């Protein structure tokens, strides 16, 4: 059985005297055209490392319940200057996050954020980079399960109503199923981004890269029905495609809606990004070209293709065997 997740607490982002360079790093990211979401992710990761680890000398807090008296080796004299940071400070932070039962991917992401900061800092200040030759924390190979047909059927059974919000939720779920777009791409859609007759949507992905995705006639019909209902709502003039009773529907609102519909359907482990894995599997399982999948999903690296295509790869291989070798020889 998987280990139980530990309780999370608020992150200490009060970086004190270390904040000066964090602000400068933030300006550099903005000047390089990084998205607001990416800038915040990097900024918060570095500030958290500074406020909760460096300035406290690695002193455990109420969340660090996995630390023992033998862990005193992880503590150090508080650091108030970035030039004082050593590889051991970074390594002990990684251990600290891991013992809090954060998932491998999250810990790796925090490490990568620090890696970018120290690369920038070393270049700006012409000092050694404490993370040179450090190995990033590994990520366990855990393929994301794809949806079964029964799970898809039960999930879509929860959005058969004819009211505005049922129409909206059905359109969102169908777009997730048909395109595998990221939640930030889905949230950023406007009415002008849609071409229902062409069954296309223009999405803005990471680093501001734009691409066009296709969707099914079923999704086009659902979007049309939603837009007709939306037209009579008080928020109809909003630029955003997705509205809520309070105004514009946010990424968090979409996430919560998907979780709520999944709970109604009795389907566990459902979140928006799981549809991205499911879309990749469905595309490859039906014989879709890998290059086309990379284009549709906005991937530049084949590594992403391997990562997302890993879900249910074994079952695809077995079906491929029967198709190629036959069942009798």
Buried (B, 14 or more C-beta within 10 A) or exposed (E): EEEEEBEEEEEBBEBEEBBEBBEEBBEBBEEEEBBEEBBEBBBBBBBBBBBBBBBBEBBBEEBBEBBEEEBEEBBBEBBEEBEEBEBEBBBBBBBBBBBBBBEBEBBBBBBBBBBBBBEBBBEEEEEEBBBEEBEEBEBEEEBBBBBEEEBBEBBBEBBEEEEBBBBBBBBBBBBBBBBBBBBBBBBBBEEEBBEBEEBBBBBBBBEEEEBEBEBBEBBBBBBBBBBEBBEEBEBEEBEBBBBBEEEBBBBEBBBEBBEEBBEEBEBEEBEBBBBBBBBBBBBBBEEBEBEEBBEBBBBEEEEBBEBBBBBBBEEBEEEEEEEEEEEEE
